[in-house]
Structure formats: C-alpha cells, structure tokens
C-alpha cells in the first residue's frame, strides 16, 4: 500500500478521493483533541491520552493487552503507564489469581479527564459542522471535504504536495 501520493498525481477515482478526504479530516480531528488537551493544561501527550481512551473503552487491561491494542512494545506501555500512575490517572493492580499479572484501570481522575476531552472535542466537531452548514450535503465525500475546508485544513493532495516541498525548504532550496 502506497501512502505517499506524488504531488503531480491527480486523484480521479472516487475511492482515492474519499480516502484523501478522510485523511485530511483525521488531521482535523487529531488537532481538535490536541487543542482540547492543551486547553485543559494537562501536559498529557497524545499517546498518553490514547492509552487513557483505550482503558476507558475496554475496561481493565493487562499491560500486554494494552500494548497490543496500542501496537507498541509492552515496555513502552509500562513506561507510559508508570507516568500515568504517578499522575493519578491510572491504577495498577495485581491479579488475584496470578500476582505476576498487573491490571491497568482508569482512576476517577483519569475517567473525568477522558470525559472532559471527549466533550470538548465533540463541541469543536459540532461547531465545525454548524460552520460548514454540512448537514445538507448529499454525499459522504462532499460532507468530509466541506468539513475539512471549514476547518482550514488543506486537502490530502495539497497536504502531500506541501509535505514533499518541505524537503526542499529544509535543504534551503
């Protein structure tokens, strides 16, 4: 699967157009989450927040299962959770049948933080939908494209062109 679309390759088929629009929209949504986190003054990284979201969605998890869900090495999950435990957002409990197994759960503070971020992100999405007057659009591609434009995010095609050009800017060309 090729992730990079050369800047001079026009997108002509509907599937590629939809994929491009969804990729651009994903940048918008990640930005909403990052801005919501920044507004809460939490000093939480997006990967730490993703850990909290998975624990909120899936309940108590073993470290190895959380690492699998995050697609990272278990030692990375352990370090991330150590930080979250110190901040009072995650609790680590030993298993009752196997004391070698640690179960990770959200604390009340962790649950509250995830809820606050989700509510803030949802409000930003609602504002975007209203600003784009997107409720009346006919197709999913039109809807997504309008939301991306309303958020001020470049299309996927434009984004990749800019990305390709950034290598030249870095070299001073």
PyMOL commands that set and color helices and strands:
alter all, ss='L'
color gray80, all
select helices_A, chain A and resi 14-39+46-58+63-70+74-86+108-132+134-136+140-150+156-170
alter helices_A, ss='H'
color red, helices_A
select strands_A, chain A and resi 61-62+90-94+102-106
alter strands_A, ss='S'
color yellow, strands_A
deselect
rebuild
show_as cartoon
